[in-house]
Amino acid sequence: MTDAVVDGKLEAVKQATKYVKETENVAEKYSAMTVSKNSDMNMNVGELQSAAFTAVPTLKPIKKIQFANAEDKQEFQKYPTKAGRRSLSRSISQSSTDSYSSAASYSDSSDDETSPRDKAQANSKGSSDFCVKNVKQAEFGRREIEIAEQDMSALISLRKRAQAEKPLAGAKIVGCTHITAQTAVLIETLVALGAQCRWTACNIYSTQNEVAAALAETGVPVFAWKGESEDDFWWCIDRCVNKEGWQANMILDDGGDLTHWIYKKYPSVFKKAQGIVEESVTGVHRLYQLSKAGKLCVPAMNVNDSVTKQKFDNLYCCRESILDGLKRTTDVMFGGKQVVVCGYGEVGKGCCSALKAMGAIVCITEIDPICALQGCMDGFRVVKLNEVIRQMDIVITCTGNKNVVTREQLDRIKNGCIVCNMGHSNTEIDVASLRSPELTWERVRSQVDHVIWPDGKRVILLAETRLLLFCYSVVVCVSLQALALIELFNAPEGRYKQDVYLLPKKMDEYVASLHMPNFDAHLTELSDEQAKYMGLNKNGPFKPNYYRY
């Protein structure tokens, strides 16, 4: 500490001491005046105030800082003033809010409104066989993919074990899934195992633009960006499938839109295709319909109904995604809110448990008496939607069906009610009926709309009733998808016919076992005697196909 600084501090202490003493003198004078019985009692208030205020010492004028040279002044000016610090604080706070509200997508803060279809872009290798929001965001996307890899030990383990064998060499996979950091790890794993991939998004809102850019930069043809129009959506699928000199022989779908488009526009693809892998309720339902009608041209693997997909992605991941999605879009407080969840399958169970834990008052609707009974035993009231629709603050659908919430029910809904969908497609809520002349749509922010009735009632509609998806981490499901693709591609002729198949139990258990090291979990092994007593193989499968977990 310099002598100048010490002298300055001593001077400040002296000034403070002087001020205290003078203030005490004023107080003593005032006290004497109030107790005096002589003529001093006649001192008027004005004189007292004058004495009090003139006793307060005046502040010395602030001296300007003297700099020895220009370099010292320049160094001092690097640091913000108090006003500058306030401005900087506001800037940082606003930046954080923007990042949060955009679902961690760097592209949402971009001012470029040009459609990616109208842009001429190329990656660092000169390839332009892709269509993303901005390929220059690849570096940000790469960081997100690296973070995702740390939580996807099963897929990374599978990649390391099978990379040398290249079990997908010769596979040409066309994929239509959510494009997130997690699915990017899947795509890069498939490429590492020998496959050629072309990819598009199954949801117009869920694409992480920076991740799509990272994939495009590595050479994967990706056709997707967040906020596509309906026309963009089908255009991207078409560009993904229709590539001169390239024809897919494997299909990975989420929702059945890609499969539907190939059947409609490019049926010749199925002449060489070796199989379809589907991971959603909606898509699986479509496959079973095709199979029943005798129109399924290739074997199909139903990943959706595997145990690990149902329990982990549907239950545990959606349990987190529903809260994250609602918070990002509306920042709603859950405590005390009246919520109805339509459907008490695995997704519904996850939503209900999460909202109940946050203090919401949750009831459910169900058509299945077994699921309804589970809801009752879990402490949820089972109701008909018509009976409670007027009281609800939040309405959530997760059935995979259509017209679960009708226009008549939306007309009766309360002002300010939040309506959203956790099922795959936008058929569960009759959103088409809301595109009528008497209703006004008002965009609040990305994926949030006010639908305004003539009487002024406002309903908050999220993601236009498409899947409300933000942090849906498909860490288990992607491993199943990779194994299903490997199984179908390498299966000997005749093993699988033109039908829909469930994944073998052994494959389910294998995927679960790959996740054990990530949790530092250690499985108990059966002794020979125990295995014989139970009638099991020591290495599994440990449960029969009819076992309900």
C-alpha positions as CSV (number, residue, x, y, z in Angstrom):
1,M,0.0,0.0,0.0
2,T,1.5,3.4,-1.0
3,D,2.0,6.4,1.3
4,A,-0.5,8.4,-0.7
5,V,-3.2,5.7,-0.2
6,V,-2.5,5.6,3.6
7,D,-2.6,9.4,3.9
8,G,-5.9,9.4,2.0
9,K,-7.5,6.9,4.4
10,L,-6.2,8.8,7.5
11,E,-7.8,12.0,6.1
12,A,-11.1,10.2,5.6
13,V,-11.1,9.0,9.2
14,K,-10.4,12.5,10.5
15,Q,-13.3,13.9,8.5
16,A,-15.6,11.2,9.8
17,T,-14.6,11.9,13.5
18,K,-15.1,15.6,13.1
19,Y,-18.5,15.1,11.6
20,V,-19.6,12.8,14.6
21,K,-18.4,15.4,17.2
22,E,-20.2,18.3,15.5
23,T,-23.4,16.2,15.3
24,E,-23.2,15.4,19.0
25,N,-22.9,19.2,19.8
26,V,-26.0,19.9,17.8
27,A,-27.9,17.1,19.7
28,E,-26.7,18.5,23.1
29,K,-27.8,22.0,22.1
30,Y,-31.2,20.7,21.1
31,S,-31.6,18.8,24.4
32,A,-30.7,21.8,26.4
33,M,-33.2,23.9,24.6
34,T,-36.1,21.4,25.2
35,V,-35.5,21.1,29.0
36,S,-34.7,24.8,29.7
37,K,-37.4,26.7,31.6
38,N,-36.0,30.2,30.8
39,S,-36.6,32.3,27.8
40,D,-34.5,30.0,25.6
41,M,-37.7,28.0,25.3
42,N,-38.9,30.8,22.9
43,M,-36.3,29.9,20.3
44,N,-38.2,29.3,17.2
45,V,-38.0,26.2,15.1
46,G,-36.5,28.0,12.2
47,E,-33.5,29.1,14.3
48,L,-33.1,25.5,15.5
49,Q,-33.1,24.1,12.0
50,S,-30.6,26.7,10.9
51,A,-28.3,25.8,13.7
52,A,-28.6,22.1,13.0
53,F,-27.9,22.4,9.3
54,T,-25.1,24.9,9.5
55,A,-23.4,22.6,11.9
56,V,-23.1,19.8,9.3
57,P,-19.6,20.1,7.7
58,T,-19.6,20.6,4.0
59,L,-17.9,18.0,1.8
60,K,-14.6,18.9,0.2
61,P,-14.6,19.0,-3.6
62,I,-13.5,15.8,-5.2
63,K,-10.0,16.1,-6.7
64,K,-9.6,14.8,-10.3
65,I,-7.3,11.8,-10.6
66,Q,-3.9,12.8,-12.0
67,F,-2.2,10.3,-14.3
68,A,1.5,10.2,-14.7
69,N,1.3,9.3,-18.4
70,A,-1.2,8.4,-21.2
71,E,-0.6,4.7,-20.7
72,D,-1.9,4.8,-17.0
73,K,-5.0,6.7,-18.1
74,Q,-5.7,4.1,-20.9
75,E,-5.3,1.2,-18.4
76,F,-7.7,2.9,-15.9
77,Q,-10.4,3.4,-18.6
78,K,-10.5,-0.3,-19.3
79,Y,-12.5,-0.8,-16.1
80,P,-16.2,0.2,-16.2
81,T,-17.6,3.1,-14.2
82,K,-20.5,2.5,-11.7
83,A,-23.0,3.4,-14.5
84,G,-21.0,1.1,-16.8
85,R,-21.1,-1.7,-14.3
86,R,-24.9,-1.4,-14.0
87,S,-25.2,-1.5,-17.8
88,L,-22.9,-4.5,-18.0
89,S,-24.9,-6.3,-15.3
90,R,-28.1,-5.7,-17.3
91,S,-26.5,-6.9,-20.4
92,I,-25.3,-10.1,-18.8
93,S,-28.6,-10.7,-17.2
94,Q,-30.5,-10.2,-20.5
95,S,-28.0,-12.5,-22.3
96,S,-28.7,-15.2,-19.8
97,T,-32.4,-14.8,-20.1
98,D,-32.2,-15.0,-23.9
99,S,-30.1,-18.1,-23.8
100,Y,-32.5,-19.8,-21.4
101,S,-35.7,-18.9,-23.2
102,S,-34.3,-20.0,-26.5
103,A,-33.9,-23.6,-25.3
104,A,-30.2,-23.3,-25.4
105,S,-30.2,-22.7,-29.2
106,Y,-27.7,-20.2,-30.4
107,S,-29.6,-19.7,-33.6
108,D,-32.7,-18.3,-31.8
109,S,-30.8,-15.1,-31.1
110,S,-30.0,-14.7,-34.8
111,D,-31.5,-11.8,-36.7
112,D,-31.2,-13.6,-40.0
113,E,-34.8,-14.4,-41.1
114,T,-33.8,-15.8,-44.5
115,S,-35.1,-19.3,-45.1
116,P,-32.3,-21.9,-45.2
117,R,-33.8,-23.1,-48.4
118,D,-32.8,-19.7,-50.0
119,K,-29.2,-19.8,-48.7
120,A,-26.2,-21.1,-50.5
121,Q,-24.1,-22.8,-47.8
122,A,-21.1,-25.1,-47.9
123,N,-19.1,-26.8,-45.1
124,S,-15.3,-26.5,-44.8
125,K,-14.8,-29.4,-47.2
126,G,-16.8,-27.7,-49.9
127,S,-19.9,-29.9,-49.6
128,S,-23.3,-28.3,-50.0
129,D,-25.4,-31.4,-49.6
130,F,-27.3,-30.2,-46.6
131,C,-29.8,-27.5,-45.5
132,V,-29.5,-26.1,-42.0
133,K,-30.0,-22.7,-40.4
134,N,-26.3,-21.7,-40.3
135,V,-23.5,-24.1,-40.8
136,K,-21.1,-21.6,-39.1
137,Q,-22.7,-22.6,-35.8
138,A,-20.9,-26.0,-36.1
139,E,-18.4,-25.2,-33.3
140,F,-21.1,-24.6,-30.8
141,G,-22.9,-27.8,-31.8
142,R,-19.8,-29.8,-31.5
143,R,-19.4,-28.7,-27.9
144,E,-23.0,-29.8,-27.1
145,I,-22.4,-33.2,-28.8
146,E,-19.3,-33.7,-26.7
147,I,-21.3,-33.0,-23.5
148,A,-24.0,-35.4,-24.6
149,E,-21.4,-38.1,-25.2
150,Q,-20.5,-38.0,-21.5
151,D,-24.0,-39.1,-20.5
152,M,-24.3,-41.8,-23.2
153,S,-21.9,-44.4,-22.1
154,A,-23.9,-47.3,-23.6
155,L,-23.8,-45.9,-27.1
156,I,-20.1,-44.9,-26.8
157,S,-19.3,-48.3,-25.5
158,L,-21.1,-49.9,-28.4
159,R,-19.2,-47.7,-30.8
160,K,-15.9,-48.7,-29.4
161,R,-16.7,-52.4,-29.3
162,A,-18.0,-52.7,-32.9
163,Q,-16.1,-49.9,-34.7
164,A,-13.4,-52.3,-35.9
165,E,-15.9,-54.8,-37.3
166,K,-18.0,-52.2,-39.2
167,P,-21.3,-54.1,-38.8
168,L,-23.1,-51.5,-40.8
169,A,-20.7,-51.3,-43.8
170,G,-22.8,-51.0,-46.9
171,A,-25.9,-49.7,-45.0
172,K,-27.5,-46.6,-46.4
173,I,-29.7,-45.2,-43.6
174,V,-32.2,-42.5,-44.1
175,G,-33.4,-41.1,-40.7
176,C,-36.2,-38.9,-39.5
177,T,-35.9,-38.2,-35.7
178,H,-35.5,-35.2,-33.4
179,I,-32.2,-33.6,-34.2
180,T,-30.6,-33.0,-30.8
181,A,-27.1,-33.5,-29.3
182,Q,-28.2,-37.0,-28.2
183,T,-29.4,-38.1,-31.6
184,A,-26.2,-36.6,-33.1
185,V,-24.2,-39.1,-31.0
186,L,-26.4,-41.9,-32.5
187,I,-25.8,-40.6,-36.1
188,E,-22.1,-40.4,-35.6
189,T,-22.0,-43.8,-34.1
190,L,-23.8,-45.3,-37.1
191,V,-21.3,-43.6,-39.4
192,A,-18.4,-45.0,-37.3
193,L,-19.9,-48.4,-37.7
194,G,-19.8,-48.1,-41.4
195,A,-23.1,-46.6,-42.5
196,Q,-23.9,-43.8,-44.8
197,C,-26.6,-41.6,-43.4
198,R,-29.0,-38.9,-44.6
199,W,-31.1,-37.2,-41.9
200,T,-34.1,-35.0,-41.4
201,A,-36.2,-33.9,-38.4
202,C,-39.5,-35.4,-37.3
203,N,-40.6,-32.3,-35.5
204,I,-40.5,-28.7,-36.8
205,Y,-39.6,-27.2,-33.4
206,S,-37.2,-29.6,-31.7
207,T,-34.2,-29.2,-34.0
208,Q,-31.1,-27.8,-32.2
209,N,-29.7,-25.7,-35.1
210,E,-26.2,-25.7,-33.9
211,V,-26.2,-29.5,-33.6
212,A,-27.5,-29.8,-37.2
213,A,-24.7,-27.5,-38.3
214,A,-22.1,-29.6,-36.5
215,L,-23.4,-32.7,-38.3
216,A,-23.4,-30.9,-41.7
217,E,-19.8,-29.8,-41.0
218,T,-18.7,-33.4,-40.5
219,G,-20.2,-34.4,-43.9
220,V,-23.6,-35.8,-42.8
221,P,-26.3,-34.6,-45.2
222,V,-28.8,-33.0,-42.8
223,F,-32.0,-31.2,-43.8
224,A,-33.6,-29.6,-40.8
225,W,-33.9,-26.3,-38.8
226,K,-35.9,-25.1,-35.9
227,G,-39.2,-23.4,-36.9
228,E,-39.8,-25.1,-40.2
229,S,-43.1,-24.6,-41.9
230,E,-45.3,-27.5,-42.9
231,D,-44.1,-27.2,-46.5
232,D,-40.4,-27.0,-45.3
233,F,-41.0,-30.2,-43.3
234,W,-42.0,-32.3,-46.3
235,W,-39.4,-30.6,-48.5
236,C,-36.7,-31.7,-46.1
237,I,-37.9,-35.3,-46.0
238,D,-38.0,-35.3,-49.8
239,R,-34.5,-33.9,-50.1
240,C,-33.3,-36.5,-47.6
241,V,-34.7,-39.4,-49.6
242,N,-34.4,-38.2,-53.2
243,K,-30.7,-38.1,-53.9
244,E,-29.4,-38.9,-57.3
245,G,-27.1,-42.0,-57.3
246,W,-28.0,-42.8,-53.7
247,Q,-30.8,-45.0,-52.4
248,A,-31.5,-46.0,-48.8
249,N,-31.7,-49.6,-47.7
250,M,-32.5,-48.9,-44.1
251,I,-35.1,-46.6,-42.5
252,L,-35.0,-45.1,-39.0
253,D,-38.2,-43.3,-38.3
254,D,-39.9,-41.5,-35.4
255,G,-43.6,-41.0,-36.0
256,G,-44.0,-42.7,-39.3
257,D,-43.8,-39.5,-41.5
258,L,-40.7,-40.7,-43.4
259,T,-42.1,-44.1,-44.0
260,H,-45.4,-42.6,-45.2
261,W,-43.6,-40.3,-47.6
262,I,-41.5,-43.2,-49.1
263,Y,-44.7,-45.3,-49.5
264,K,-46.4,-42.3,-51.2
265,K,-43.6,-40.9,-53.4
266,Y,-40.8,-43.5,-53.7
267,P,-42.2,-47.0,-53.3
268,S,-39.3,-48.4,-55.3
269,V,-37.1,-47.8,-52.2
270,F,-38.7,-50.8,-50.6
271,K,-37.3,-53.1,-53.3
272,K,-33.8,-52.8,-51.8
273,A,-34.7,-51.8,-48.2
274,Q,-33.9,-54.4,-45.5
275,G,-36.0,-53.0,-42.7
276,I,-37.6,-50.2,-40.8
277,V,-36.9,-49.2,-37.2
278,E,-39.6,-47.2,-35.5
279,E,-39.5,-45.7,-32.0
280,S,-42.8,-43.9,-31.4
281,V,-46.4,-44.9,-30.5
282,T,-47.8,-43.1,-33.6
283,G,-45.3,-44.7,-36.0
284,V,-45.7,-48.2,-34.6
285,H,-49.5,-47.9,-34.8
286,R,-49.1,-47.0,-38.5
287,L,-46.8,-50.0,-39.1
288,Y,-49.3,-52.4,-37.5
289,Q,-52.0,-50.9,-39.7
290,L,-49.8,-51.6,-42.8
291,S,-49.1,-55.1,-41.6
292,K,-52.7,-55.9,-41.0
293,A,-53.6,-54.6,-44.4
294,G,-50.9,-56.7,-46.0
295,K,-49.1,-53.6,-47.3
296,L,-45.9,-53.7,-45.2
297,C,-43.1,-54.4,-47.7
298,V,-40.2,-55.0,-45.4
299,P,-39.6,-56.3,-41.8
300,A,-40.0,-53.6,-39.1
301,M,-38.6,-53.4,-35.6
302,N,-40.9,-51.9,-32.9
303,V,-38.4,-50.1,-30.6
304,N,-41.2,-48.2,-28.8
305,D,-42.5,-51.1,-26.9
306,S,-39.2,-52.4,-25.6
307,V,-38.9,-52.2,-21.9
308,T,-35.9,-49.8,-21.8
309,K,-37.6,-47.4,-24.2
310,Q,-40.9,-47.5,-22.3
311,K,-39.5,-47.2,-18.8
312,F,-36.5,-44.9,-19.3
313,D,-37.2,-42.6,-22.3
314,N,-40.9,-42.4,-21.9
315,L,-41.2,-42.4,-18.1
316,Y,-37.9,-40.9,-16.7
317,C,-37.0,-38.6,-19.5
318,C,-40.5,-37.2,-20.0
319,R,-40.7,-36.6,-16.3
320,E,-38.0,-34.0,-16.7
321,S,-39.0,-32.7,-20.1
322,I,-42.5,-31.7,-19.1
323,L,-41.2,-29.3,-16.4
324,D,-38.4,-28.0,-18.5
325,G,-40.8,-27.3,-21.4
326,L,-43.4,-25.5,-19.4
327,K,-40.8,-23.4,-17.5
328,R,-39.0,-22.4,-20.7
329,T,-42.2,-21.4,-22.5
330,T,-44.3,-19.9,-19.8
331,D,-42.2,-19.7,-16.6
332,V,-45.3,-20.8,-14.7
333,M,-45.4,-21.6,-11.0
334,F,-46.7,-25.1,-10.5
335,G,-47.6,-25.0,-6.8
336,G,-51.4,-25.2,-6.4
337,K,-52.2,-25.3,-10.1
338,Q,-55.0,-27.5,-11.3
339,V,-53.6,-29.9,-14.0
340,V,-55.2,-32.6,-16.0
341,V,-53.0,-35.1,-17.8
342,C,-54.9,-37.0,-20.6
343,G,-53.4,-40.5,-20.7
344,Y,-51.7,-42.5,-17.9
345,G,-49.2,-44.6,-19.9
346,E,-45.5,-44.3,-19.3
347,V,-45.3,-40.7,-20.6
348,G,-48.4,-39.7,-18.5
349,K,-47.0,-41.3,-15.4
350,G,-43.8,-39.3,-15.8
351,C,-45.7,-36.0,-16.3
352,C,-48.0,-36.7,-13.3
353,S,-45.2,-37.6,-10.9
354,A,-43.1,-34.5,-11.9
355,L,-46.0,-32.1,-11.5
356,K,-47.2,-33.6,-8.3
357,A,-43.8,-33.2,-6.8
358,M,-43.9,-29.5,-7.7
359,G,-47.1,-29.0,-5.7
360,A,-49.6,-29.1,-8.6
361,I,-53.0,-30.7,-8.0
362,V,-53.1,-33.4,-10.7
363,C,-56.0,-35.5,-12.1
364,I,-55.9,-37.8,-15.1
365,T,-58.2,-39.1,-17.8
366,E,-58.0,-42.7,-19.1
367,I,-59.8,-45.2,-21.3
368,D,-57.9,-48.3,-19.9
369,P,-59.1,-49.5,-16.5
370,I,-55.7,-51.0,-15.7
371,C,-53.9,-47.7,-16.2
372,A,-56.8,-45.9,-14.4
373,L,-56.4,-48.2,-11.4
374,Q,-52.6,-47.5,-11.4
375,G,-53.5,-43.8,-11.4
376,C,-55.9,-44.2,-8.4
377,M,-53.3,-46.2,-6.5
378,D,-50.7,-43.5,-7.2
379,G,-53.0,-40.9,-5.6
380,F,-54.5,-39.3,-8.8
381,R,-58.2,-38.7,-9.3
382,V,-59.5,-40.2,-12.5
383,V,-62.0,-37.9,-14.3
384,K,-63.7,-37.2,-17.6
385,L,-62.3,-34.2,-19.3
386,N,-65.7,-32.6,-19.8
387,E,-66.3,-32.6,-16.0
388,V,-63.1,-30.6,-15.1
389,I,-62.2,-28.6,-18.1
390,R,-63.5,-25.3,-16.7
391,Q,-61.3,-25.5,-13.6
392,M,-58.0,-26.5,-15.2
393,D,-55.0,-24.2,-15.3
394,I,-52.9,-26.6,-17.4
395,V,-54.1,-29.3,-19.9
396,I,-51.6,-31.9,-21.1
397,T,-52.2,-34.7,-23.6
398,C,-50.1,-37.8,-24.0
399,T,-52.2,-40.5,-25.6
400,G,-51.0,-40.9,-29.2
401,N,-54.7,-40.5,-30.2
402,K,-56.6,-37.8,-32.1
403,N,-59.1,-35.2,-30.9
404,V,-58.5,-35.9,-27.2
405,V,-59.2,-32.2,-26.6
406,T,-62.0,-30.9,-28.9
407,R,-63.0,-27.4,-30.0
408,E,-66.1,-27.6,-27.8
409,Q,-63.9,-28.2,-24.8
410,L,-61.5,-25.5,-25.8
411,D,-64.4,-23.1,-25.9
412,R,-65.2,-23.9,-22.3
413,I,-61.7,-23.7,-21.0
414,K,-60.8,-21.0,-18.5
415,N,-59.0,-17.8,-19.3
416,G,-55.2,-18.2,-19.2
417,C,-55.2,-22.0,-19.3
418,I,-52.0,-23.5,-20.8
419,V,-52.6,-26.3,-23.3
420,C,-49.8,-28.5,-24.6
421,N,-49.1,-32.0,-26.0
422,M,-46.5,-34.5,-24.8
423,G,-47.6,-37.1,-27.4
424,H,-45.8,-37.4,-30.8
425,S,-48.1,-35.7,-33.3
426,N,-50.3,-32.6,-33.3
427,T,-53.5,-34.6,-33.7
428,E,-54.3,-34.9,-30.0
429,I,-55.6,-31.4,-29.6
430,D,-58.0,-30.1,-32.3
431,V,-55.8,-27.1,-33.3
432,A,-57.2,-27.0,-36.8
433,S,-60.5,-25.8,-35.5
434,L,-58.8,-22.8,-33.8
435,R,-57.7,-21.5,-37.2
436,S,-61.2,-19.9,-37.6
437,P,-62.0,-16.2,-38.4
438,E,-63.5,-15.4,-35.0
439,L,-60.4,-16.3,-33.1
440,T,-57.2,-14.3,-33.1
441,W,-53.7,-15.8,-32.9
442,E,-51.0,-13.7,-31.1
443,R,-47.4,-14.9,-31.1
444,V,-45.9,-14.3,-27.6
445,R,-42.5,-15.8,-28.2
446,S,-41.1,-18.9,-30.0
447,Q,-43.5,-21.8,-29.5
448,V,-45.9,-19.8,-27.4
449,D,-49.2,-18.4,-28.9
450,H,-52.2,-16.7,-27.4
451,V,-55.4,-17.8,-28.9
452,I,-58.0,-15.0,-28.2
453,W,-61.7,-15.6,-28.2
454,P,-64.2,-12.8,-29.1
455,D,-65.0,-12.2,-25.4
456,G,-61.3,-11.5,-24.6
457,K,-60.5,-15.0,-23.2
458,R,-56.9,-16.1,-23.9
459,V,-55.7,-19.6,-24.0
460,I,-51.9,-20.2,-24.0
461,L,-51.1,-22.8,-26.7
462,L,-47.6,-24.3,-26.7
463,A,-45.7,-25.4,-29.8
464,E,-49.0,-25.3,-31.8
465,T,-49.8,-28.6,-30.0
466,R,-46.8,-30.4,-31.4
467,L,-44.6,-32.3,-29.0
468,L,-43.4,-30.0,-26.3
469,L,-39.8,-31.0,-26.4
470,F,-36.8,-29.4,-24.8
471,C,-34.6,-31.6,-22.7
472,Y,-36.0,-35.0,-23.8
473,S,-32.8,-37.0,-23.5
474,V,-33.1,-40.2,-25.5
475,V,-30.0,-41.8,-24.0
476,V,-31.4,-45.3,-23.8
477,C,-33.6,-45.3,-26.9
478,V,-30.7,-44.4,-29.3
479,S,-28.8,-47.5,-28.2
480,L,-31.8,-49.6,-29.0
481,Q,-32.2,-48.0,-32.4
482,A,-28.5,-48.7,-33.2
483,L,-28.8,-52.4,-32.2
484,A,-32.1,-52.8,-34.1
485,L,-30.5,-51.4,-37.2
486,I,-27.5,-53.8,-36.8
487,E,-29.8,-56.7,-36.2
488,L,-32.1,-56.1,-39.3
489,F,-29.2,-55.3,-41.6
490,N,-27.2,-58.4,-40.7
491,A,-30.0,-60.8,-40.2
492,P,-29.8,-63.9,-42.5
493,E,-32.5,-64.0,-45.2
494,G,-35.7,-65.5,-43.9
495,R,-35.2,-64.6,-40.2
496,Y,-37.6,-61.7,-40.4
497,K,-40.7,-61.6,-42.6
498,Q,-42.8,-58.6,-43.7
499,D,-44.1,-58.0,-40.2
500,V,-43.6,-55.9,-37.1
501,Y,-41.2,-57.4,-34.5
502,L,-40.3,-56.6,-30.9
503,L,-36.7,-56.4,-29.9
504,P,-35.5,-59.6,-28.2
505,K,-35.5,-59.5,-24.4
506,K,-31.7,-60.2,-24.5
507,M,-31.1,-57.0,-26.5
508,D,-33.1,-55.0,-23.9
509,E,-31.0,-56.4,-21.1
510,Y,-27.8,-55.8,-23.0
511,V,-28.6,-52.1,-23.5
512,A,-29.5,-51.7,-19.8
513,S,-26.2,-53.4,-18.8
514,L,-24.2,-51.0,-20.9
515,H,-25.5,-48.2,-18.7
516,M,-24.4,-49.7,-15.5
517,P,-20.8,-48.3,-15.4
518,N,-22.2,-44.7,-15.8
519,F,-23.9,-45.1,-12.4
520,D,-21.1,-47.1,-10.8
521,A,-23.7,-49.9,-10.5
522,H,-22.5,-53.5,-9.9
523,L,-24.8,-56.4,-10.8
524,T,-25.1,-59.5,-8.6
525,E,-24.3,-62.7,-10.5
526,L,-26.3,-65.9,-10.1
527,S,-24.5,-69.0,-8.9
528,D,-24.8,-72.2,-10.9
529,E,-27.1,-73.5,-8.2
530,Q,-29.3,-70.4,-8.2
531,A,-29.5,-70.4,-12.0
532,K,-30.5,-74.0,-12.1
533,Y,-33.2,-73.5,-9.3
534,M,-34.7,-70.6,-11.3
535,G,-34.4,-72.3,-14.7
536,L,-32.3,-69.4,-16.1
537,N,-29.2,-68.9,-18.1
538,K,-26.6,-67.1,-15.9
539,N,-26.2,-64.5,-18.6
540,G,-29.9,-63.9,-19.2
541,P,-32.5,-63.2,-20.3
542,F,-33.7,-63.0,-16.7
543,K,-37.4,-62.4,-17.4
544,P,-39.9,-64.1,-19.8
545,N,-41.4,-62.0,-22.6
546,Y,-44.7,-61.7,-20.7
547,Y,-43.1,-60.2,-17.6
548,R,-44.4,-56.7,-16.8
549,Y,-41.7,-54.5,-15.2
